[in-house]
């Protein structure tokens, strides 16, 4: 007669052995992963095309705001004129002119939304100007990650909260170098 207790012990030991093996292999895998981070804000500040894009966006925004202010003033003037003429107008004429002013207000809201809304002209222009810059940075990050054999690259300037970091793992300068931008804090000694 076979001992059922012995079967259970063998099963328990073999299970523990497998769990231990998986644990050791996961430690080995975790220690083999390499991490790095960049500061995309620093990179963007150093790119002249980003500054140019921001300047262009600011100029467009000023023009659109001026247009909106002008239209808003026209509506205010129309409303003031309507109230001044109210005593001279019949109820029907007053109601008609009031509808015209309300339509202008509605058109202004629609126009404002078409410029500054979620899919407005400003959003589209920002995407048009910034997307190539972002793509260029992402390609440089990809190249640096491959060269330095990194598995993960984080962005210090993003919503990812970095509670602590060691500058040893900061690859921002490598990305800047890949983009062809030299750090002004580093002086190259040409005496060699």
LOTI-91094 format. One record per residue: chain; x negated, y, z of N, C-alpha, C in turn; residue number from 1; residue in one letter. Coordinates in steps of 0.1 Angstrom, whole numbers. Example, Ala and Ser with C-alpha at 12.3 -4.5 7.8 and 13.67 -1.06 7.14 Angstrom:
BEGIN
PT  chain   n_c1   n_c2   n_c3  ca_c1  ca_c2  ca_c3   c_c1   c_c2   c_c3    n  res
PT      A   -132    -57     78   -123    -45     78   -132    -33     78    1    a
PT      A   -128    -22     71   -137    -11     71   -129      0     79    2    s
//
This chain:
BEGIN
PT  chain   n_c1   n_c2   n_c3  ca_c1  ca_c2  ca_c3   c_c1   c_c2   c_c3    n  res
PT      A     -8    -12      0      0      0      0     -9     12      0    1    x
PT      A     -5     22     -9    -13     34    -10     -9     44      0    2    x
PT      A    -19     52      4    -16     62     14    -11     75      8    3    x
PT      A      2     79     10      7     91      5      0    104     10    4    x
PT      A     -5    103     22    -12    114     28    -25    117     20    5    x
PT      A    -31    107     15    -43    108      8    -40    115     -6    6    x
PT      A    -29    112    -12    -25    119    -24    -23    134    -22    7    x
PT      A    -17    137    -11    -14    151     -7    -27    159     -5    8    x
PT      A    -37    152      2    -50    159      4    -57    161     -9    9    x
PT      A    -57    152    -18    -64    153    -31    -57    164    -39   10    x
PT      A    -44    165    -38    -36    175    -45    -40    189    -39   11    x
PT      A    -40    190    -26    -43    203    -20    -57    207    -23   12    x
PT      A    -67    198    -22    -81    202    -26    -83    206    -40   13    x
PT      A    -76    198    -49    -77    202    -63    -71    215    -66   14    x
PT      A    -60    218    -60    -53    231    -61    -62    242    -56   15    x
PT      A    -68    240    -44    -77    250    -39    -89    252    -48   16    x
PT      A    -94    241    -53   -106    242    -62   -102    251    -74   17    x
PT      A    -90    249    -80    -86    256    -92    -84    271    -89   18    x
PT      A    -77    274    -77    -75    287    -73    -89    294    -71   19    x
PT      A    -98    287    -64   -111    293    -62   -118    296    -75   20    x
PT      A   -117    287    -85   -123    288    -98   -118    300   -105   21    x
PT      A   -104    302   -105    -98    314   -111   -102    327   -104   22    x
PT      A   -103    326    -91   -107    338    -83   -121    342    -87   23    x
PT      A   -130    333    -88   -144    336    -92   -145    341   -106   24    x
PT      A   -137    335   -115   -138    340   -129   -132    354   -130   25    x
PT      A   -122    357   -122   -116    371   -122   -126    381   -117   26    x
PT      A   -133    377   -106   -144    386   -101   -154    389   -111   27    x
PT      A   -158    378   -118   -168    380   -129   -163    389   -140   28    x
PT      A   -151    387   -144   -145    395   -154   -144    410   -150   29    x
PT      A   -139    412   -138   -138    426   -133   -151    433   -132   30    x
PT      A   -161    426   -128   -174    432   -126   -180    435   -140   31    x
PT      A   -176    428   -150   -182    430   -164   -175    442   -171   32    x
PT      A   -164    447   -166   -158    458   -172   -165    471   -169   33    x
PT      A   -166    479   -179   -174    492   -178   -164    503   -180   34    x
PT      A   -165    513   -171   -156    525   -171   -164    537   -173   35    x
PT      A   -157    547   -179   -163    561   -180   -152    571   -181   36    x
PT      A   -156    583   -180   -146    594   -182   -152    606   -189   37    x
PT      A   -143    614   -194   -147    627   -200   -139    638   -194   38    x
PT      A   -143    650   -197   -135    662   -193   -131    668   -206   39    x
PT      A   -119    665   -211   -114    670   -224   -113    685   -224   40    x
PT      A   -110    691   -212   -109    706   -211   -122    712   -214   41    x
PT      A   -133    707   -209   -146    712   -212   -149    711   -227   42    x
PT      A   -146    699   -233   -148    697   -247   -140    707   -255   43    x
PT      A   -128    709   -252   -119    718   -260   -125    733   -259   44    x
PT      A   -129    737   -247   -134    750   -245   -147    753   -253   45    x
PT      A   -154    742   -257   -166    743   -264   -164    743   -279   46    x
PT      A   -152    739   -284   -150    738   -298   -144    751   -304   47    x
PT      A   -152    757   -313   -147    770   -319   -134    769   -326   48    x
PT      A   -131    758   -332   -118    756   -340   -107    756   -330   49    x
PT      A   -109    751   -318    -98    751   -308    -95    766   -304   50    x
PT      A   -105    774   -302   -103    788   -298    -96    795   -310   51    x
PT      A   -100    792   -322    -94    798   -334    -79    794   -334   52    x
PT      A    -76    782   -332    -62    777   -332    -54    784   -322   53    x
PT      A    -60    785   -310    -52    792   -299    -50    807   -302   54    x
PT      A    -60    813   -308    -58    827   -312    -47    829   -322   55    x
PT      A    -47    820   -332    -37    820   -342    -23    818   -336   56    x
PT      A    -22    808   -327     -9    806   -320     -5    818   -312   57    x
PT      A    -14    824   -305    -10    836   -297     -5    847   -306   58    x
PT      A    -12    849   -317     -7    860   -327      7    857   -332   59    x
PT      A      9    844   -336     22    841   -341     33    842   -330   60    x
PT      A     29    838   -318     39    840   -306     42    854   -304   61    x
PT      A     32    863   -305     35    878   -303     44    883   -314   62    x
PT      A     42    879   -326     51    883   -337     65    878   -335   63    x
PT      A     66    865   -331     80    860   -329     87    867   -317   64    x
PT      A     79    869   -307     85    876   -295     90    890   -299   65    x
PT      A     82    897   -307     85    911   -312     98    910   -320   66    x
PT      A     99    900   -329    111    899   -337    123    896   -328   67    x
PT      A    122    888   -318    133    885   -309    137    897   -301   68    x
PT      A    127    905   -297    130    917   -289    138    927   -298   69    x
PT      A    133    928   -310    140    937   -320    155    933   -322   70    x
PT      A    157    920   -324    171    915   -326    179    917   -313   71    x
PT      A    173    915   -302    180    916   -289    184    931   -287   72    x
PT      A    175    940   -291    178    954   -290    189    958   -299   73    x
PT      A    189    952   -311    200    955   -321    214    950   -315   74    x
PT      A    214    939   -309    226    934   -303    231    943   -292   75    x
PT      A    221    947   -283    224    956   -272    230    969   -278   76    x
PT      A    224    975   -288    229    987   -294    243    985   -300   77    x
PT      A    245    973   -306    258    971   -312    269    970   -301   78    x
PT      A    265    964   -290    275    962   -279    277    976   -273   79    x
PT      A    267    985   -271    269    998   -266    278   1006   -275   80    x
PT      A    275   1006   -288    283   1013   -298    298   1009   -297   81    x
PT      A    300    995   -296    313    990   -296    321    995   -284   82    x
PT      A    314    996   -272    321   1001   -260    324   1015   -261   83    x
PT      A    315   1023   -268    317   1037   -270    329   1040   -279   84    x
PT      A    331   1031   -289    342   1033   -299    355   1026   -294   85    x
PT      A    355   1020   -283    366   1012   -279    379   1019   -279   86    x
PT      A    379   1032   -274    391   1040   -273    396   1043   -287   87    x
PT      A    388   1043   -297    393   1047   -310    398   1034   -318   88    x
PT      A    395   1022   -313    398   1010   -321    411   1004   -316   89    x
PT      A    418    997   -325    430    990   -321    425    977   -314   90    x
PT      A    434    970   -308    430    957   -301    424    947   -310   91    x
PT      A    430    946   -322    426    937   -332    412    941   -337   92    x
PT      A    410    954   -340    397    958   -345    386    956   -334   93    x
PT      A    389    959   -322    380    957   -311    376    942   -309   94    x
PT      A    386    933   -310    384    919   -309    375    914   -320   95    x
PT      A    378    919   -332    370    915   -344    355    919   -342   96    x
PT      A    353    932   -338    339    937   -337    332    930   -325   97    x
PT      A    340    926   -315    334    919   -303    330    905   -308   98    x
PT      A    338    899   -317    334    885   -322    321    887   -330   99    x
PT      A    320    898   -338    307    900   -345    295    901   -336  100    x
PT      A    297    908   -325    285    909   -316    282    896   -309  101    x
PT      A    293    888   -306    291    875   -300    284    865   -310  102    x
PT      A    288    867   -323    281    859   -333    266    862   -334  103    x
PT      A    263    875   -333    249    879   -334    241    873   -322  104    x
PT      A    248    873   -310    242    868   -298    239    853   -300  105    x
PT      A    249    846   -305    248    831   -308    237    829   -318  106    x
PT      A    236    837   -329    226    836   -339    212    838   -333  107    x
PT      A    211    847   -323    198    850   -317    194    838   -308  108    x
PT      A    203    832   -301    200    820   -293    195    808   -303  109    x
PT      A    202    807   -314    198    796   -324    184    799   -329  110    x
PT      A    182    812   -333    169    816   -338    158    814   -328  111    x
PT      A    160    818   -315    150    816   -305    147    801   -303  112    x
PT      A    157    793   -303    155    778   -302    147    773   -314  113    x
PT      A    150    778   -326    143    773   -338    128    777   -337  114    x
PT      A    124    787   -329    110    791   -328    104    784   -316  115    x
PT      A    110    786   -304    104    782   -292    110    769   -286  116    x
PT      A    119    763   -293    125    750   -288    116    738   -289  117    x
PT      A    121    727   -284    113    715   -284    107    711   -298  118    x
PT      A    115    713   -308    110    710   -322    109    722   -330  119    x
PT      A    107    734   -323    107    747   -330     94    749   -338  120    x
PT      A     93    760   -345     82    764   -353     69    764   -345  121    x
PT      A     69    769   -333     57    770   -325     52    756   -322  122    x
PT      A     61    747   -318     56    733   -315     50    727   -328  123    x
PT      A     57    729   -339     52    723   -351     38    729   -355  124    x
PT      A     37    742   -354     24    749   -357     13    744   -348  125    x
PT      A     16    743   -335      6    739   -325      2    724   -329  126    x
PT      A     11    716   -332      8    702   -336     -1    702   -349  127    x
PT      A      3    711   -358     -5    712   -371    -19    716   -369  128    x
PT      A    -21    726   -360    -34    731   -357    -43    723   -348  129    x
PT      A    -36    717   -338    -44    710   -327    -46    695   -330  130    x
PT      A    -37    689   -338    -38    674   -341    -52    671   -347  131    x
PT      A    -57    678   -357    -70    674   -363    -81    675   -352  132    x
PT      A    -80    685   -343    -90    686   -333    -90    674   -323  133    x
PT      A    -77    671   -319    -76    659   -311    -81    646   -317  134    x
PT      A    -78    645   -330    -82    633   -337    -98    632   -338  135    x
PT      A   -104    644   -340   -118    644   -340   -124    641   -327  136    x
PT      A   -118    646   -316   -123    642   -302   -121    628   -300  137    x
PT      A   -109    622   -303   -107    608   -301   -116    599   -308  138    x
PT      A   -120    603   -321   -130    595   -328   -143    596   -321  139    x
PT      A   -147    607   -316   -160    608   -309   -160    600   -296  140    x
PT      A   -149    600   -289   -147    592   -277   -148    577   -281  141    x
PT      A   -142    573   -292   -143    559   -296   -157    555   -299  142    x
PT      A   -164    564   -306   -178    561   -310   -187    560   -298  143    x
PT      A   -186    569   -288   -194    569   -276   -190    557   -268  144    x
PT      A   -177    554   -267   -173    542   -259   -180    529   -265  145    x
PT      A   -180    528   -278   -186    516   -284   -201    516   -282  146    x
PT      A   -208    528   -284   -222    529   -282   -226    526   -268  147    x
PT      A   -219    530   -258   -222    528   -244   -216    515   -239  148    x
PT      A   -209    508   -247   -203    495   -244   -193    497   -232  149    x
PT      A   -184    507   -233   -174    509   -223   -161    502   -227  150    x
PT      A   -154    497   -217   -142    491   -219   -130    501   -217  151    x
PT      A   -132    510   -209   -122    520   -206   -128    534   -205  152    x
PT      A   -121    544   -211   -125    558   -210   -113    566   -205  153    x
PT      A   -115    573   -194   -105    581   -188   -107    596   -191  154    x
PT      A    -97    604   -189    -99    618   -191    -96    625   -178  155    x
PT      A   -106    632   -173   -105    639   -160    -95    650   -160  156    x
PT      A    -93    656   -172    -84    668   -173    -69    663   -175  157    x
PT      A    -67    651   -176    -53    646   -179    -45    645   -166  158    x
PT      A    -33    639   -168    -24    637   -156    -29    626   -147  159    x
PT      A    -39    618   -152    -45    608   -144    -53    614   -132  160    x
PT      A    -49    611   -120    -55    618   -109    -68    610   -105  161    x
PT      A    -79    617   -106    -92    611   -102    -95    616    -89  162    x
PT      A    -94    608    -79    -96    612    -65   -111    613    -62  163    x
PT      A   -119    605    -69   -133    606    -67   -140    601    -80  164    x
PT      A   -151    607    -84   -158    603    -95   -173    605    -93  165    x
PT      A   -181    597    -99   -196    598    -99   -200    603   -112  166    x
PT      A   -207    614   -113   -211    620   -126   -219    611   -134  167    x
PT      A   -224    600   -128   -231    590   -136   -222    584   -147  168    x
PT      A   -209    584   -145   -200    578   -154   -193    589   -163  169    x
PT      A   -198    601   -162   -192    612   -170   -199    612   -184  170    x
PT      A   -191    609   -194   -196    608   -208   -193    620   -216  171    x
PT      A   -188    631   -210   -184    643   -217   -195    649   -226  172    x
PT      A   -208    649   -221   -219    655   -229   -222    646   -241  173    x
PT      A   -220    633   -239   -222    624   -251   -212    626   -262  174    x
PT      A   -199    629   -258   -189    632   -267   -192    645   -274  175    x
PT      A   -196    655   -266   -200    668   -272   -211    666   -282  176    x
PT      A   -221    658   -279   -232    656   -288   -227    649   -300  177    x
PT      A   -218    640   -299   -212    633   -311   -205    642   -320  178    x
PT      A   -199    653   -313   -191    663   -321   -201    673   -327  179    x
PT      A   -214    672   -324   -224    682   -329   -224    695   -321  180    x
PT      A   -220    694   -309   -220    706   -300   -231    704   -289  181    x
PT      A   -240    714   -288   -251    712   -278   -246    720   -265  182    x
PT      A   -250    714   -254   -247    720   -241   -256    732   -239  183    x
PT      A   -250    744   -237   -259    756   -235   -267    756   -222  184    x
PT      A   -263    747   -213   -271    746   -200   -284    738   -202  185    x
PT      A   -285    731   -213   -297    723   -216   -306    731   -225  186    x
PT      A   -318    734   -221   -328    740   -230   -337    730   -235  187    x
PT      A   -339    729   -248   -347    719   -255   -361    725   -255  188    x
PT      A   -371    718   -250   -385    722   -250   -391    717   -263  189    x
PT      A   -394    727   -272   -399    724   -285   -415    722   -285  190    x
PT      A   -421    723   -274   -436    722   -273   -440    707   -275  191    x
PT      A   -431    698   -270   -432    684   -272   -445    679   -268  192    x
//
